[in-house]
Amino acid sequence: MKTQYMLPVLFLFIFSSAAFSQQNQKTSFGIFSGVSLNTNSYEFEDNNNLFDTSYSNSTKTAFNLGMFVIYDFDVNFGIKFQGQYANKGGVTKVNTFYSNDLTMVERTYTNTINYLQFALLPQLNILFNKNSPDSKAFLNIGGYLSIKLSATESIENQTLYQYLNTEKDISKSLSGTDAGLIFGAGIIYKGFLLDIRYDLGLSNIVGIEDVSDVLSIKNRSINFSIGWTGGF
Amino acid sequence: MKNIKKIFSFALIAYIIFSLNTGCETPVSQIVPYSGNWRFIFTYTDGSSFADSYITIQDTGAFCGKLTFSRTDSAIYIQGDVSANGQITGGFANDCSGSVRGNLSGSFTELMGAGFASGTFSDTVINSIYKGSWIARRN
């Protein structure tokens, strides 16, 4: 009985949506590039709460490049599908202090994780002028899925008088994908785009089975981009 | 003239200190990646923790540190060695120069700067219940 009612309702919904789309649809595309400030959050999840004071985190600056397609349902609301190259990671410093048979070493880990990132971002548009739809401000909140391309760890060992830099491939120690949320805002002025986004990683990217039970590392990234957008 | 003497003396002392210190440092390529201070927590096979220890892993990977039992405040020592690839072997002793008994094994992992180690132990020489697992983090 329920199905009998549901089918016509669903049909009407699809039909009315399609009719609305045909009248108001506007699809645009764009390209963007910029810089990102990246860091990683670390959390140990063991039952015994071991405090740790030797770590300090700082951001790593990287480059990003991508493209997007926006489908506008009406003048104020659309959805953006974005694909980009994202360079994430961070910088972590670990200090070892001098004592007997122990050399004071400052180890700086610069972690680089290269991703191919796809995002689906509902977009709220605020037009500056109703007569010029190519100039507007916008807000995005959505999700992303990243596929890991490669990952390396550069370790700078600095003692009082010596320096050694080593590099390690850590791609096998990290999970193949990362997922999270994106919060963004920007303006488009006559096709030129200025955009700021915050990527909040929700996945634990540690890919070593036993270690991922107790150690959680997540990606964090602030992106500043400029670009260009136009209609089909 | 006095000032010149002072400056010369200061420079000489600074040079001697600099030279001595350079000689004391282990070549950085020979320092194990896990050198530094770590906190170990030992748990019985039932999961209850019974002892902890702050241990310094030396440049060479060797270590010896006091393991204090939380209920009784009594202590024994753990001694061992960490290899460059993170494998740890060792055991228990009455002091750092004493003979080692029992078994302590496991591995160290360092990923993106976060250090973690875990393994198992048994010291059934003292008591048959002294066996279980341990975890450690940089401290």
Interface residues (C-beta under 8 A of the other chain):
Chain A: N40 Y42 F44 D46 N47 N48 L50 F51 D52 T53 S54 Y55 G89 G90 T92 K93 V94 T96 F97 S99 N100 D101 L102 T103 V105 R107 Y109 N111 E153 I155 N157 T159 L160 Y161 Q162 Y163 L164 I170 S173 V206 I208 D210 V211 V214 L215 I217
Chain B: N21 T22 E25 T26 P27 V28 S29 I31 P33 S35 G36 N37 R39 I41 T43 G47 S49 T56 I57 Q58 D59 T60 A62 T109 L111 M112 G113 A114 G115 F116 S118 I135 R137 R138 N139
